[in-house]
Amino acid sequence: MWLSIETPEHMIDAIQNLSIRGAPLLGLAGIYGLYVSAKCSTTFSQFLVYSQKIRNARPTAVNLSKMVDRILERYTSITDLGILQDLLLREAFHYEKELEEESNLISTFGATLIETNDSILTHCNTGSLATLGLGTALGVIKQSYFQGKNISVFFTETRPLLQGARLTSYELWKSEIPATMIIESSVGFVMQNKLVNKVIVGADRIAVNGDTANKIGTYMIAVLAKENKIPFYIAAPCSTFDKKIQSGKDIMIEYRSGNELSPMFEENQQNIINPAFDITPIEFISGFITEKGILKQPDL
Ligand code: MRU
């Protein structure tokens, strides 16, 4: 199904309802968001108001605000909306290619960590649907499989919006990679029973000290990995590193409606919290797989 987005309001809605999601893809949505904003504005100040709304549509994945800020800064002297539209469209096409190349490089670097007979656990969706190209964490898995390594994959359902059950399962199936889905609460069980020996997940924002925000449940998986002596890797492009944030405690976490947990709680939302992300402290992370190579903490 194709979604045609023609207005900034529609772009904001698509970002907030997760029709477009995943940190790298949100960066691209930011540029297209600026383009539709320029197209739908009658004055430059209206364009700026839309731009800020797009920038702040989701707070945790840094790629969205970073891309909007970067592009606005680049064209700060241009106030002609027609000229801006051309430039923004060109930027978007260019960034599409960049994203694809980045995720393919991440996949190739990450695959060097994977050995035949590895069993890899991943969380949420970090494939082509979140990044273009092969993906980040899921890209590493795909690339290893395409290289002929005999690997097995476990992936989480990813409560409450089921990015694993709906998206990761689809991508694994399309790539013909045999994989097993589990609920998040089974992660301890599969680790204790030695069904996985590596974890690779993506990231939404990485602080200067290496603390990492990612889909809710990631911290729990990282703690269990450490307890079970299983290496835990983050795969993400350099655009997900945030030089302005020193540590995880400064990363803003998005809280979503309690409705997403179950519509039957609609009347009772004050008793629900639904954080979309959590923070994994650096001490649980074995390394960062980026398009520039694999980094340990001191290299950050
Ligand atoms: O709420 P989402 O679906 O946008 O969250 C995405 C994630 O947290 C992913 O796990 C991911 O690691 C970042 S995108 C490759």
py3Dmol code that shows the C-alpha trace and the ligand (Angstrom):
import py3Dmol

protein = """\
ATOM      1  CA  MET A   1       0.000   0.000   0.000  1.00  0.00           C
ATOM      2  CA  TRP A   2       1.319   3.462  -0.901  1.00  0.00           C
ATOM      3  CA  LEU A   3       0.738   6.535   1.203  1.00  0.00           C
ATOM      4  CA  SER A   4       0.735   9.783  -0.707  1.00  0.00           C
ATOM      5  CA  ILE A   5       1.707  12.722   1.522  1.00  0.00           C
ATOM      6  CA  GLU A   6       0.888  16.168   0.171  1.00  0.00           C
ATOM      7  CA  THR A   7       0.668  18.423   3.222  1.00  0.00           C
ATOM      8  CA  PRO A   8       2.726  19.097   6.364  1.00  0.00           C
ATOM      9  CA  GLU A   9      -0.249  18.090   8.540  1.00  0.00           C
ATOM     10  CA  HIS A  10      -0.392  14.733   6.777  1.00  0.00           C
ATOM     11  CA  MET A  11       3.369  14.272   7.196  1.00  0.00           C
ATOM     12  CA  ILE A  12       3.128  15.023  10.938  1.00  0.00           C
ATOM     13  CA  ASP A  13       0.260  12.585  11.256  1.00  0.00           C
ATOM     14  CA  ALA A  14       2.175   9.875   9.338  1.00  0.00           C
ATOM     15  CA  ILE A  15       5.179  10.355  11.639  1.00  0.00           C
ATOM     16  CA  GLN A  16       3.109  10.357  14.824  1.00  0.00           C
ATOM     17  CA  ASN A  17       0.975   7.378  13.914  1.00  0.00           C
ATOM     18  CA  LEU A  18       4.126   5.498  12.824  1.00  0.00           C
ATOM     19  CA  SER A  19       3.205   5.077   9.146  1.00  0.00           C
ATOM     20  CA  ILE A  20       6.771   6.404   8.772  1.00  0.00           C
ATOM     21  CA  ARG A  21       9.038   5.238  11.570  1.00  0.00           C
ATOM     22  CA  GLY A  22      12.538   4.109  12.420  1.00  0.00           C
ATOM     23  CA  ALA A  23      15.227   6.643  13.239  1.00  0.00           C
ATOM     24  CA  PRO A  24      17.058   6.880   9.854  1.00  0.00           C
ATOM     25  CA  LEU A  25      13.830   7.027   7.858  1.00  0.00           C
ATOM     26  CA  LEU A  26      12.525   9.769  10.157  1.00  0.00           C
ATOM     27  CA  GLY A  27      15.517  11.876   9.067  1.00  0.00           C
ATOM     28  CA  LEU A  28      14.400  11.503   5.446  1.00  0.00           C
ATOM     29  CA  ALA A  29      10.774  12.210   6.406  1.00  0.00           C
ATOM     30  CA  GLY A  30      12.063  15.439   7.958  1.00  0.00           C
ATOM     31  CA  ILE A  31      13.432  16.632   4.597  1.00  0.00           C
ATOM     32  CA  TYR A  32      10.315  15.621   2.680  1.00  0.00           C
ATOM     33  CA  GLY A  33       8.344  17.288   5.469  1.00  0.00           C
ATOM     34  CA  LEU A  34      10.195  20.537   4.792  1.00  0.00           C
ATOM     35  CA  TYR A  35       9.474  20.132   1.075  1.00  0.00           C
ATOM     36  CA  VAL A  36       5.695  19.748   1.539  1.00  0.00           C
ATOM     37  CA  SER A  37       5.834  22.611   4.047  1.00  0.00           C
ATOM     38  CA  ALA A  38       7.451  24.877   1.447  1.00  0.00           C
ATOM     39  CA  LYS A  39       4.886  23.723  -1.110  1.00  0.00           C
ATOM     40  CA  CYS A  40       1.889  24.406   1.115  1.00  0.00           C
ATOM     41  CA  SER A  41       3.046  27.707   2.631  1.00  0.00           C
ATOM     42  CA  THR A  42       2.056  31.108   1.311  1.00  0.00           C
ATOM     43  CA  THR A  43       4.670  32.969   3.365  1.00  0.00           C
ATOM     44  CA  PHE A  44       8.168  32.148   4.595  1.00  0.00           C
ATOM     45  CA  SER A  45       7.098  32.561   8.227  1.00  0.00           C
ATOM     46  CA  GLN A  46       4.345  29.989   7.703  1.00  0.00           C
ATOM     47  CA  PHE A  47       7.011  27.640   6.304  1.00  0.00           C
ATOM     48  CA  LEU A  48       9.092  28.140   9.466  1.00  0.00           C
ATOM     49  CA  VAL A  49       6.125  27.332  11.708  1.00  0.00           C
ATOM     50  CA  TYR A  50       5.439  24.103   9.777  1.00  0.00           C
ATOM     51  CA  SER A  51       9.158  23.234   9.876  1.00  0.00           C
ATOM     52  CA  GLN A  52       9.218  23.356  13.662  1.00  0.00           C
ATOM     53  CA  LYS A  53       6.093  21.209  13.882  1.00  0.00           C
ATOM     54  CA  ILE A  54       7.703  18.603  11.607  1.00  0.00           C
ATOM     55  CA  ARG A  55      10.964  18.802  13.613  1.00  0.00           C
ATOM     56  CA  ASN A  56       9.172  18.107  16.887  1.00  0.00           C
ATOM     57  CA  ALA A  57       6.717  15.475  15.642  1.00  0.00           C
ATOM     58  CA  ARG A  58       8.587  12.734  17.539  1.00  0.00           C
ATOM     59  CA  PRO A  59      11.155  13.601  20.191  1.00  0.00           C
ATOM     60  CA  THR A  60      13.429  10.600  20.818  1.00  0.00           C
ATOM     61  CA  ALA A  61      14.964   9.672  17.442  1.00  0.00           C
ATOM     62  CA  VAL A  62      17.551  12.398  16.905  1.00  0.00           C
ATOM     63  CA  ASN A  63      17.634  11.912  13.131  1.00  0.00           C
ATOM     64  CA  LEU A  64      14.400  13.862  12.612  1.00  0.00           C
ATOM     65  CA  SER A  65      15.307  17.075  14.464  1.00  0.00           C
ATOM     66  CA  LYS A  66      18.937  16.856  13.349  1.00  0.00           C
ATOM     67  CA  MET A  67      18.063  16.663   9.636  1.00  0.00           C
ATOM     68  CA  VAL A  68      15.498  19.481   9.852  1.00  0.00           C
ATOM     69  CA  ASP A  69      17.992  21.712  11.725  1.00  0.00           C
ATOM     70  CA  ARG A  70      20.801  20.870   9.309  1.00  0.00           C
ATOM     71  CA  ILE A  71      18.772  21.656   6.192  1.00  0.00           C
ATOM     72  CA  LEU A  72      17.273  24.870   7.606  1.00  0.00           C
ATOM     73  CA  GLU A  73      20.762  26.014   8.565  1.00  0.00           C
ATOM     74  CA  ARG A  74      22.123  25.184   5.112  1.00  0.00           C
ATOM     75  CA  TYR A  75      19.502  27.337   3.356  1.00  0.00           C
ATOM     76  CA  THR A  76      19.163  30.012   5.983  1.00  0.00           C
ATOM     77  CA  SER A  77      19.513  32.852   3.479  1.00  0.00           C
ATOM     78  CA  ILE A  78      16.873  31.534   1.050  1.00  0.00           C
ATOM     79  CA  THR A  79      13.361  32.796   1.675  1.00  0.00           C
ATOM     80  CA  ASP A  80      11.885  32.250  -1.804  1.00  0.00           C
ATOM     81  CA  LEU A  81       9.541  29.277  -1.371  1.00  0.00           C
ATOM     82  CA  GLY A  82       9.781  28.209  -5.029  1.00  0.00           C
ATOM     83  CA  ILE A  83      13.581  28.045  -4.925  1.00  0.00           C
ATOM     84  CA  LEU A  84      13.424  26.283  -1.552  1.00  0.00           C
ATOM     85  CA  GLN A  85      11.116  23.591  -2.937  1.00  0.00           C
ATOM     86  CA  ASP A  86      13.639  22.724  -5.678  1.00  0.00           C
ATOM     87  CA  LEU A  87      16.534  22.644  -3.227  1.00  0.00           C
ATOM     88  CA  LEU A  88      14.637  20.563  -0.671  1.00  0.00           C
ATOM     89  CA  LEU A  89      13.580  17.991  -3.218  1.00  0.00           C
ATOM     90  CA  ARG A  90      17.170  17.690  -4.391  1.00  0.00           C
ATOM     91  CA  GLU A  91      18.304  17.276  -0.758  1.00  0.00           C
ATOM     92  CA  ALA A  92      15.720  14.546  -0.203  1.00  0.00           C
ATOM     93  CA  PHE A  93      16.796  12.557  -3.290  1.00  0.00           C
ATOM     94  CA  HIS A  94      20.427  12.932  -2.280  1.00  0.00           C
ATOM     95  CA  TYR A  95      19.752  11.829   1.317  1.00  0.00           C
ATOM     96  CA  GLU A  96      17.792   8.806   0.103  1.00  0.00           C
ATOM     97  CA  LYS A  97      20.915   7.539  -1.649  1.00  0.00           C
ATOM     98  CA  GLU A  98      23.084   8.370   1.356  1.00  0.00           C
ATOM     99  CA  LEU A  99      20.790   6.455   3.717  1.00  0.00           C
ATOM    100  CA  GLU A 100      20.828   3.418   1.469  1.00  0.00           C
ATOM    101  CA  GLU A 101      24.624   3.445   1.218  1.00  0.00           C
ATOM    102  CA  GLU A 102      25.004   3.938   4.978  1.00  0.00           C
ATOM    103  CA  SER A 103      22.803   1.032   5.903  1.00  0.00           C
ATOM    104  CA  ASN A 104      24.542  -1.236   3.392  1.00  0.00           C
ATOM    105  CA  LEU A 105      27.932  -0.294   4.879  1.00  0.00           C
ATOM    106  CA  ILE A 106      26.632  -0.926   8.422  1.00  0.00           C
ATOM    107  CA  SER A 107      25.417  -4.328   7.250  1.00  0.00           C
ATOM    108  CA  THR A 108      28.793  -5.186   5.738  1.00  0.00           C
ATOM    109  CA  PHE A 109      30.830  -4.050   8.762  1.00  0.00           C
ATOM    110  CA  GLY A 110      28.436  -5.784  11.145  1.00  0.00           C
ATOM    111  CA  ALA A 111      28.593  -9.039   9.208  1.00  0.00           C
ATOM    112  CA  THR A 112      32.287  -9.331  10.136  1.00  0.00           C
ATOM    113  CA  LEU A 113      31.142  -9.960  13.741  1.00  0.00           C
ATOM    114  CA  ILE A 114      28.874 -12.821  12.737  1.00  0.00           C
ATOM    115  CA  GLU A 115      30.120 -16.381  12.500  1.00  0.00           C
ATOM    116  CA  THR A 116      28.485 -19.401  11.030  1.00  0.00           C
ATOM    117  CA  ASN A 117      26.150 -21.131  13.532  1.00  0.00           C
ATOM    118  CA  ASP A 118      25.548 -17.868  15.415  1.00  0.00           C
ATOM    119  CA  SER A 119      22.063 -17.403  16.722  1.00  0.00           C
ATOM    120  CA  ILE A 120      21.207 -13.701  16.809  1.00  0.00           C
ATOM    121  CA  LEU A 121      18.482 -11.948  18.749  1.00  0.00           C
ATOM    122  CA  THR A 122      17.092  -8.638  17.477  1.00  0.00           C
ATOM    123  CA  HIS A 123      14.350  -6.286  18.658  1.00  0.00           C
ATOM    124  CA  CYS A 124      11.819  -4.016  16.926  1.00  0.00           C
ATOM    125  CA  ASN A 125      12.301  -3.344  13.198  1.00  0.00           C
ATOM    126  CA  THR A 126      15.604  -2.103  11.859  1.00  0.00           C
ATOM    127  CA  GLY A 127      15.413  -3.293   8.263  1.00  0.00           C
ATOM    128  CA  SER A 128      14.704  -1.648   4.907  1.00  0.00           C
ATOM    129  CA  LEU A 129      11.352  -0.423   6.244  1.00  0.00           C
ATOM    130  CA  ALA A 130      13.182   1.714   8.819  1.00  0.00           C
ATOM    131  CA  THR A 131      16.274   2.750   6.901  1.00  0.00           C
ATOM    132  CA  LEU A 132      16.165   2.059   3.127  1.00  0.00           C
ATOM    133  CA  GLY A 133      19.004  -0.230   1.985  1.00  0.00           C
ATOM    134  CA  LEU A 134      19.413  -3.477   3.898  1.00  0.00           C
ATOM    135  CA  GLY A 135      18.878  -1.994   7.342  1.00  0.00           C
ATOM    136  CA  THR A 136      20.944  -1.505  10.476  1.00  0.00           C
ATOM    137  CA  ALA A 137      20.696  -4.415  12.952  1.00  0.00           C
ATOM    138  CA  LEU A 138      18.485  -6.369  10.569  1.00  0.00           C
ATOM    139  CA  GLY A 139      20.816  -5.405   7.722  1.00  0.00           C
ATOM    140  CA  VAL A 140      23.712  -7.097   9.553  1.00  0.00           C
ATOM    141  CA  ILE A 141      21.600 -10.236   9.858  1.00  0.00           C
ATOM    142  CA  LYS A 142      20.546 -10.138   6.187  1.00  0.00           C
ATOM    143  CA  GLN A 143      24.075  -9.505   4.933  1.00  0.00           C
ATOM    144  CA  SER A 144      25.490 -12.367   7.026  1.00  0.00           C
ATOM    145  CA  TYR A 145      22.843 -14.690   5.644  1.00  0.00           C
ATOM    146  CA  PHE A 146      23.431 -13.522   2.051  1.00  0.00           C
ATOM    147  CA  GLN A 147      27.148 -14.204   2.566  1.00  0.00           C
ATOM    148  CA  GLY A 148      26.189 -17.838   3.093  1.00  0.00           C
ATOM    149  CA  LYS A 149      26.645 -17.989   6.858  1.00  0.00           C
ATOM    150  CA  ASN A 150      24.453 -20.546   8.507  1.00  0.00           C
ATOM    151  CA  ILE A 151      22.783 -18.393  11.137  1.00  0.00           C
ATOM    152  CA  SER A 152      19.570 -18.480  13.057  1.00  0.00           C
ATOM    153  CA  VAL A 153      17.522 -15.487  14.117  1.00  0.00           C
ATOM    154  CA  PHE A 154      15.218 -14.762  17.029  1.00  0.00           C
ATOM    155  CA  PHE A 155      13.185 -11.567  16.917  1.00  0.00           C
ATOM    156  CA  THR A 156      10.807 -10.027  19.404  1.00  0.00           C
ATOM    157  CA  GLU A 157       7.159  -9.350  18.780  1.00  0.00           C
ATOM    158  CA  THR A 158       7.840  -5.757  20.068  1.00  0.00           C
ATOM    159  CA  ARG A 159       4.963  -4.667  22.244  1.00  0.00           C
ATOM    160  CA  PRO A 160       2.805  -2.694  21.998  1.00  0.00           C
ATOM    161  CA  LEU A 161       2.818  -1.774  18.273  1.00  0.00           C
ATOM    162  CA  LEU A 162       4.275  -5.060  17.026  1.00  0.00           C
ATOM    163  CA  GLN A 163       7.026  -3.707  14.759  1.00  0.00           C
ATOM    164  CA  GLY A 164       8.702  -7.133  15.121  1.00  0.00           C
ATOM    165  CA  ALA A 165       5.624  -9.246  14.461  1.00  0.00           C
ATOM    166  CA  ARG A 166       4.404  -7.082  11.575  1.00  0.00           C
ATOM    167  CA  LEU A 167       7.544  -5.655   9.936  1.00  0.00           C
ATOM    168  CA  THR A 168      10.618  -7.685  10.907  1.00  0.00           C
ATOM    169  CA  SER A 169       8.783 -10.941  10.259  1.00  0.00           C
ATOM    170  CA  TYR A 170       7.815  -9.628   6.784  1.00  0.00           C
ATOM    171  CA  GLU A 171      11.381  -8.597   5.930  1.00  0.00           C
ATOM    172  CA  LEU A 172      12.861 -11.883   7.154  1.00  0.00           C
ATOM    173  CA  TRP A 173      10.273 -13.818   5.191  1.00  0.00           C
ATOM    174  CA  LYS A 174      10.945 -11.746   2.012  1.00  0.00           C
ATOM    175  CA  SER A 175      14.677 -12.455   2.402  1.00  0.00           C
ATOM    176  CA  GLU A 176      13.907 -16.140   3.024  1.00  0.00           C
ATOM    177  CA  ILE A 177      15.813 -16.085   6.317  1.00  0.00           C
ATOM    178  CA  PRO A 178      14.516 -18.690   8.727  1.00  0.00           C
ATOM    179  CA  ALA A 179      13.647 -17.022  12.014  1.00  0.00           C
ATOM    180  CA  THR A 180      11.700 -17.495  15.211  1.00  0.00           C
ATOM    181  CA  MET A 181       9.490 -14.908  16.879  1.00  0.00           C
ATOM    182  CA  ILE A 182       9.272 -14.586  20.653  1.00  0.00           C
ATOM    183  CA  ILE A 183       7.499 -12.264  23.025  1.00  0.00           C
ATOM    184  CA  GLU A 184       9.807  -9.898  24.928  1.00  0.00           C
ATOM    185  CA  SER A 185       9.169 -11.754  28.164  1.00  0.00           C
ATOM    186  CA  SER A 186      10.756 -14.869  26.606  1.00  0.00           C
ATOM    187  CA  VAL A 187      14.148 -13.203  26.138  1.00  0.00           C
ATOM    188  CA  GLY A 188      15.424 -14.447  29.531  1.00  0.00           C
ATOM    189  CA  PHE A 189      14.203 -17.933  28.694  1.00  0.00           C
ATOM    190  CA  VAL A 190      15.955 -18.107  25.296  1.00  0.00           C
ATOM    191  CA  MET A 191      19.195 -16.752  26.763  1.00  0.00           C
ATOM    192  CA  GLN A 192      19.160 -19.083  29.779  1.00  0.00           C
ATOM    193  CA  ASN A 193      18.575 -22.002  27.435  1.00  0.00           C
ATOM    194  CA  LYS A 194      21.442 -20.913  25.169  1.00  0.00           C
ATOM    195  CA  LEU A 195      19.222 -20.430  22.134  1.00  0.00           C
ATOM    196  CA  VAL A 196      20.987 -17.155  21.220  1.00  0.00           C
ATOM    197  CA  ASN A 197      24.655 -16.143  21.427  1.00  0.00           C
ATOM    198  CA  LYS A 198      24.591 -12.545  20.077  1.00  0.00           C
ATOM    199  CA  VAL A 199      22.244  -9.575  20.295  1.00  0.00           C
ATOM    200  CA  ILE A 200      22.109  -6.792  17.698  1.00  0.00           C
ATOM    201  CA  VAL A 201      19.599  -3.964  17.931  1.00  0.00           C
ATOM    202  CA  GLY A 202      19.270  -0.480  16.432  1.00  0.00           C
ATOM    203  CA  ALA A 203      19.220   2.926  18.111  1.00  0.00           C
ATOM    204  CA  ASP A 204      17.173   6.098  18.119  1.00  0.00           C
ATOM    205  CA  ARG A 205      19.697   8.355  19.843  1.00  0.00           C
ATOM    206  CA  ILE A 206      23.201   7.736  21.203  1.00  0.00           C
ATOM    207  CA  ALA A 207      24.610  10.138  23.797  1.00  0.00           C
ATOM    208  CA  VAL A 208      28.258  11.252  23.882  1.00  0.00           C
ATOM    209  CA  ASN A 209      29.032   8.733  26.651  1.00  0.00           C
ATOM    210  CA  GLY A 210      27.476   5.909  24.589  1.00  0.00           C
ATOM    211  CA  ASP A 211      24.204   5.524  26.523  1.00  0.00           C
ATOM    212  CA  THR A 212      21.656   4.517  23.904  1.00  0.00           C
ATOM    213  CA  ALA A 213      17.927   5.117  23.484  1.00  0.00           C
ATOM    214  CA  ASN A 214      16.117   2.403  21.588  1.00  0.00           C
ATOM    215  CA  LYS A 215      12.719   0.734  21.444  1.00  0.00           C
ATOM    216  CA  ILE A 216      11.197   0.015  24.846  1.00  0.00           C
ATOM    217  CA  GLY A 217      12.442  -3.345  26.096  1.00  0.00           C
ATOM    218  CA  THR A 218      16.003  -2.877  24.835  1.00  0.00           C
ATOM    219  CA  TYR A 219      17.401  -2.149  28.307  1.00  0.00           C
ATOM    220  CA  MET A 220      15.826  -5.320  29.659  1.00  0.00           C
ATOM    221  CA  ILE A 221      17.398  -7.323  26.805  1.00  0.00           C
ATOM    222  CA  ALA A 222      20.814  -5.715  27.420  1.00  0.00           C
ATOM    223  CA  VAL A 223      20.757  -6.503  31.155  1.00  0.00           C
ATOM    224  CA  LEU A 224      19.795 -10.100  30.413  1.00  0.00           C
ATOM    225  CA  ALA A 225      22.545 -10.328  27.780  1.00  0.00           C
ATOM    226  CA  LYS A 226      25.172  -9.174  30.281  1.00  0.00           C
ATOM    227  CA  GLU A 227      23.909 -11.581  32.927  1.00  0.00           C
ATOM    228  CA  ASN A 228      24.141 -14.416  30.390  1.00  0.00           C
ATOM    229  CA  LYS A 229      27.531 -13.251  28.996  1.00  0.00           C
ATOM    230  CA  ILE A 230      26.118 -12.617  25.530  1.00  0.00           C
ATOM    231  CA  PRO A 231      27.626  -9.752  23.465  1.00  0.00           C
ATOM    232  CA  PHE A 232      25.168  -6.932  22.873  1.00  0.00           C
ATOM    233  CA  TYR A 233      25.739  -4.657  19.845  1.00  0.00           C
ATOM    234  CA  ILE A 234      24.080  -1.475  18.648  1.00  0.00           C
ATOM    235  CA  ALA A 235      23.921  -0.944  14.851  1.00  0.00           C
ATOM    236  CA  ALA A 236      23.210   2.652  13.817  1.00  0.00           C
ATOM    237  CA  PRO A 237      24.403   5.336  11.410  1.00  0.00           C
ATOM    238  CA  CYS A 238      26.591   8.190  12.717  1.00  0.00           C
ATOM    239  CA  SER A 239      23.552  10.467  12.266  1.00  0.00           C
ATOM    240  CA  THR A 240      22.033   8.743  15.327  1.00  0.00           C
ATOM    241  CA  PHE A 241      24.896   9.944  17.569  1.00  0.00           C
ATOM    242  CA  ASP A 242      23.992  13.178  19.345  1.00  0.00           C
ATOM    243  CA  LYS A 243      26.967  15.368  20.215  1.00  0.00           C
ATOM    244  CA  LYS A 244      24.710  17.718  22.165  1.00  0.00           C
ATOM    245  CA  ILE A 245      23.573  15.105  24.687  1.00  0.00           C
ATOM    246  CA  GLN A 246      26.149  13.996  27.227  1.00  0.00           C
ATOM    247  CA  SER A 247      24.434  10.974  28.739  1.00  0.00           C
ATOM    248  CA  GLY A 248      21.267   8.910  28.553  1.00  0.00           C
ATOM    249  CA  LYS A 249      19.580  10.786  31.360  1.00  0.00           C
ATOM    250  CA  ASP A 250      19.319  13.848  29.075  1.00  0.00           C
ATOM    251  CA  ILE A 251      17.558  11.975  26.251  1.00  0.00           C
ATOM    252  CA  MET A 252      13.889  12.853  25.971  1.00  0.00           C
ATOM    253  CA  ILE A 253      11.690   9.759  25.999  1.00  0.00           C
ATOM    254  CA  GLU A 254       8.473   9.747  24.005  1.00  0.00           C
ATOM    255  CA  TYR A 255       5.413   8.658  25.980  1.00  0.00           C
ATOM    256  CA  ARG A 256       2.571   7.418  23.809  1.00  0.00           C
ATOM    257  CA  SER A 257      -1.127   7.048  24.485  1.00  0.00           C
ATOM    258  CA  GLY A 258      -2.188   4.340  26.910  1.00  0.00           C
ATOM    259  CA  ASN A 259      -4.740   3.435  24.267  1.00  0.00           C
ATOM    260  CA  GLU A 260      -2.029   1.644  22.315  1.00  0.00           C
ATOM    261  CA  LEU A 261      -1.678  -0.946  25.062  1.00  0.00           C
ATOM    262  CA  SER A 262      -5.282  -1.912  24.847  1.00  0.00           C
ATOM    263  CA  PRO A 263      -8.341   0.046  23.718  1.00  0.00           C
ATOM    264  CA  MET A 264     -10.299  -1.425  26.603  1.00  0.00           C
ATOM    265  CA  PHE A 265      -8.293   0.809  28.963  1.00  0.00           C
ATOM    266  CA  GLU A 266      -9.531   3.921  27.165  1.00  0.00           C
ATOM    267  CA  GLU A 267     -11.565   5.094  30.159  1.00  0.00           C
ATOM    268  CA  ASN A 268      -8.689   4.545  32.513  1.00  0.00           C
ATOM    269  CA  GLN A 269      -5.609   6.133  30.943  1.00  0.00           C
ATOM    270  CA  GLN A 270      -4.316   7.671  34.151  1.00  0.00           C
ATOM    271  CA  ASN A 271      -3.238   4.175  35.215  1.00  0.00           C
ATOM    272  CA  ILE A 272      -1.116   3.473  32.155  1.00  0.00           C
ATOM    273  CA  ILE A 273       2.339   4.619  31.158  1.00  0.00           C
ATOM    274  CA  ASN A 274       3.486   3.781  27.668  1.00  0.00           C
ATOM    275  CA  PRO A 275       7.102   4.891  27.102  1.00  0.00           C
ATOM    276  CA  ALA A 276       8.123   4.127  23.514  1.00  0.00           C
ATOM    277  CA  PHE A 277      11.867   3.947  24.266  1.00  0.00           C
ATOM    278  CA  ASP A 278      14.272   3.209  27.080  1.00  0.00           C
ATOM    279  CA  ILE A 279      17.935   3.906  27.743  1.00  0.00           C
ATOM    280  CA  THR A 280      20.622   1.237  27.756  1.00  0.00           C
ATOM    281  CA  PRO A 281      23.689   2.459  29.669  1.00  0.00           C
ATOM    282  CA  ILE A 282      27.046   2.100  27.939  1.00  0.00           C
ATOM    283  CA  GLU A 283      28.276  -0.580  30.341  1.00  0.00           C
ATOM    284  CA  PHE A 284      25.858  -3.053  28.737  1.00  0.00           C
ATOM    285  CA  ILE A 285      27.011  -2.333  25.160  1.00  0.00           C
ATOM    286  CA  SER A 286      29.801  -4.393  23.540  1.00  0.00           C
ATOM    287  CA  GLY A 287      30.189  -2.096  20.512  1.00  0.00           C
ATOM    288  CA  PHE A 288      28.563   0.183  17.953  1.00  0.00           C
ATOM    289  CA  ILE A 289      28.329  -0.920  14.324  1.00  0.00           C
ATOM    290  CA  THR A 290      28.329   2.193  12.121  1.00  0.00           C
ATOM    291  CA  GLU A 291      28.921   3.001   8.450  1.00  0.00           C
ATOM    292  CA  LYS A 292      32.458   4.058   9.422  1.00  0.00           C
ATOM    293  CA  GLY A 293      33.319   0.822  11.183  1.00  0.00           C
ATOM    294  CA  ILE A 294      32.818  -0.836  14.548  1.00  0.00           C
ATOM    295  CA  LEU A 295      33.438   1.436  17.531  1.00  0.00           C
ATOM    296  CA  LYS A 296      34.030   0.692  21.188  1.00  0.00           C
ATOM    297  CA  GLN A 297      33.215   3.336  23.784  1.00  0.00           C
ATOM    298  CA  PRO A 298      36.582   5.174  23.786  1.00  0.00           C
ATOM    299  CA  ASP A 299      36.261   5.847  20.056  1.00  0.00           C
ATOM    300  CA  LEU A 300      32.945   7.640  20.446  1.00  0.00           C
TER     301      LEU A 300
END
"""
ligand_1 = """\
15
MRU
O 8.875 3.665 17.381
P 9.726 3.246 16.205
O 9.165 2.098 15.470
O 10.068 4.416 15.327
O 11.067 2.789 16.893
C 12.142 2.328 16.118
C 13.139 1.671 16.954
O 13.288 1.921 18.122
C 13.972 0.687 16.318
O 14.244 -0.306 17.244
C 15.277 1.136 15.824
O 16.266 0.560 16.493
C 15.648 2.429 15.446
S 15.340 2.532 13.726
C 16.442 1.526 12.864
"""
view = py3Dmol.view(width=600, height=400)
view.addModel(protein, "pdb")
view.setStyle({"model": 0}, {"cartoon": {"style": "trace"}})
view.addModel(ligand_1, "xyz")
view.setStyle({"model": 1}, {"stick": {}})
view.zoomTo()
view.show()
